[in-house]
């Protein structure tokens, strides 16, 4: 589904009730996947975020950058490694993560939004110490052993005051998922985890996660358009949700259980997926509610 010129008037008419409903509300957007690497989709995303701000919503963007990190790692002769969907991050990899996420990718997103009339400001969790982190340890499948995956962080706390101040000044925060420890150490944090916890902290109306899939799929590959927390738990239990989707859907589920009204898993490969999900009845992905 795309927005063609002849459809714009109809879509705007449909969007007006949603614009009124969500005016002044915070929408946290996890930006990743093909939407971050395809030039047309990148441009469309920036336009859509600016439009959301112009019509009265408060978008907050949290971005990933996995492909870009992998490319730079390859250039220095390192191979990216993942365990349970988390990137193994030694000190050299952490330097690359900070360079790519806090520098190249963040600045590109900020620049695109600003080119389209927005007032974007780039941040990492180290700015103002607003994302406090501690070292994350994983457990083996049997839960008996601990796996050390380096400078990967778990969120201890988020100070929302900096983001709330930006919202009141019409800025659009663009956040790289790097946290800071009590000793000043940098931690690589999964962007889905940051987006979910930030949505909870900001008491967001919606959390939207852009992916390279249609949404949450059943075992036959069919899109599940609406799910409750209980149904998502069942999909974890029977193995339908696995691999790289685990941290994403876990964060979505936690957000839904902790005050975020709706969480949406949408296909970032669809042009204007963000607007279609927020401002139309049909949407383009999976919506998750607490119940």
Secondary structure, DSSP 8 states (H G I E B T S, - for coil): ----GGGHHHHHHHHHHHHHHHTT-EEEEEE-GGGGT-HHHHHHHHHHHHHHHHTT-EEEEEE--HHHHHHHHHHTT----EETTEE-B-HHHHHHHIIIIIIIIHHHHHHHHHHTT--EEEEETTGGG-EEEEEEEEE-TTSSSEEEEEEEEEEEEE-THHHHHHHHTT-EEEEE-EEE-TTS-EEE--HHHHHHHHHHHTT-SEEEEEESSSSSB-TTS-B--EEEHHHHHHHHHTTSS-TTHHHHHHHHHHHHHTT-SEEEEEETTSTTHHHHHHHSSS-SSEEEE--
